[in-house]
Structures are given as C-alpha cells and as structure tokens.
C-alpha cells in the first residue's frame, strides 16, 4: 500500500504560480512511478504529467508542457508539481497517483493503483 497526501492548492490569479506537494508513505518511494492528474467540474479526470521512478524522466500533457514541472524528491519521499503561468482553464482538483509499475511513460488513469485525496487549484481571470 501507498498513502499519498497532497497539499499546496489555493487561489491564484492568471499568470501566477503554485507548487503542489504530495507526501508518500508505505512503499519504497524510489521504486514507484508517480503522476499528477486533474479533474475540473463536470469533466473527466485527465493526465497532467508523470515522472519515472528515478525522477530522471518526465512526460507532460500538451496543455501544460512548458508551464508545469514535476519533481520527484526520493530523499524526502515527496512529489512536487510546480505550476507557472497559470490559466483559468487550469482550475481543477489536482491528484497525485502512484504505481508499482516501473514502466514509463504512463498517462492512463487505470495504470495507477494509489491516489491522494486531491487539492483544489483555482485560477481567477
């Protein structure tokens, strides 16, 4: 089992930045693949980005490429999502996810076994 707890969400203006954190426990952090997903009101949960188990490789959805950065700190058992140049369409509940599958990249929801509770990000125009 892996327990995931997100934090860092909030309200920010268009063009601003936020950093989300996801603290993990219950499994060797360096041996799990992790990702961020988001779900806007009335929409399906969608892939944001993923990072390999080592933290050395990342892969992003086109909608966030160049604006968002995922960092996997294996020493702190924490996953980060640095979000810059935020837009109103980035408004959503953001979830971190994890899997024992060490394949990369993996952008499908069904491939992830463990999920956090989510943190709300609201970008005002």
C-alpha positions in Angstrom: 0.0 0.0 0.0 1.0 3.6 -0.7 -0.5 6.5 1.1 -0.5 9.9 -0.7 -1.3 13.3 0.8 -1.4 16.4 -1.4 -1.1 19.9 -0.2 -0.4 23.4 -1.6 -3.6 24.2 -3.5 -5.3 27.5 -3.4 -6.5 30.6 -5.3 -4.1 32.4 -7.7 -4.5 34.9 -10.4 -3.9 34.3 -14.1 -0.2 34.2 -14.8 0.7 33.3 -11.2 2.4 30.2 -9.8 1.7 27.5 -7.3 3.6 24.5 -6.1 1.7 21.4 -5.1 3.3 18.7 -2.9 2.4 15.0 -2.5 3.9 13.2 0.5 4.1 9.5 0.1 4.5 6.7 2.7 4.1 2.9 2.9 6.4 1.9 0.0 9.9 2.5 -1.1 9.4 5.9 -2.7 12.3 5.4 -5.1 10.7 2.3 -6.6 7.3 3.8 -7.6 6.2 5.7 -10.7 4.2 8.8 -9.9 2.0 11.2 -11.8 -0.3 14.1 -11.4 -3.9 14.2 -12.7 -6.6 16.8 -12.5 -10.4 17.0 -12.7 -12.3 20.1 -13.5 -16.0 20.4 -12.6 -18.2 18.4 -15.0 -15.2 16.9 -16.7 -13.3 13.6 -16.6 -10.1 13.3 -14.7 -7.2 14.0 -17.1 -3.5 13.3 -17.2 -1.2 16.2 -16.3 2.3 14.6 -16.2 4.3 11.7 -14.9 7.8 11.1 -13.6 9.9 7.9 -13.7 10.7 6.0 -10.6 14.2 7.5 -10.5 12.9 11.0 -11.0 15.1 11.4 -14.1 12.5 11.4 -16.7 9.3 13.4 -17.1 6.4 13.4 -19.6 3.6 16.0 -19.8 0.3 16.6 -21.4 0.5 19.1 -24.2 -1.8 21.5 -22.3 0.8 22.0 -19.5 4.1 21.4 -21.3 6.5 24.3 -20.8 4.5 25.7 -17.8 4.4 22.8 -15.3 7.3 20.9 -13.9 7.3 17.6 -11.9 10.0 16.9 -9.4 10.4 13.6 -7.5 12.5 14.0 -4.4 13.4 10.5 -3.4 15.3 11.7 -0.3 12.1 13.4 1.0 9.5 10.9 -0.2 7.8 13.9 -1.8 6.5 14.6 -5.3 6.1 18.2 -6.4 4.2 19.9 -9.2 5.5 23.4 -9.9 2.8 25.3 -11.9 3.7 28.6 -13.6 1.9 30.9 -16.0 -1.4 29.5 -14.7 -4.6 30.0 -16.7 -8.2 29.8 -15.7 -8.5 26.5 -17.6 -6.0 25.0 -15.1 -8.7 25.3 -12.4 -9.3 21.8 -11.1 -8.8 19.4 -8.3 -5.3 18.0 -8.6 -4.5 14.4 -7.6 -1.2 12.7 -7.3 -1.1 9.0 -8.1 1.4 6.2 -7.8 2.0 2.7 -9.1 4.5 -0.1 -8.6 4.7 -0.5 -12.3 8.1 1.0 -13.3 7.1 1.5 -17.0 7.4 4.9 -18.5 5.7 7.0 -19.6 2.2 6.0 -18.3 -0.6 8.5 -18.9 -3.6 6.3 -18.3 -5.7 6.5 -15.1 -6.2 2.7 -14.9 -2.4 2.2 -14.6 -2.2 3.9 -11.2 -3.2 2.0 -8.1 -2.8 4.6 -5.4 -4.4 8.0 -5.2 -4.3 11.0 -2.9 -7.4 12.9 -1.8 -6.9 15.8 -4.1 -6.2 19.5 -3.6 -8.2 22.4 -5.2 -6.5 24.8 -7.5 -8.5 27.8 -8.6 -7.1 30.3 -11.2 -9.0 33.6 -11.3 -9.2 35.7 -14.5 
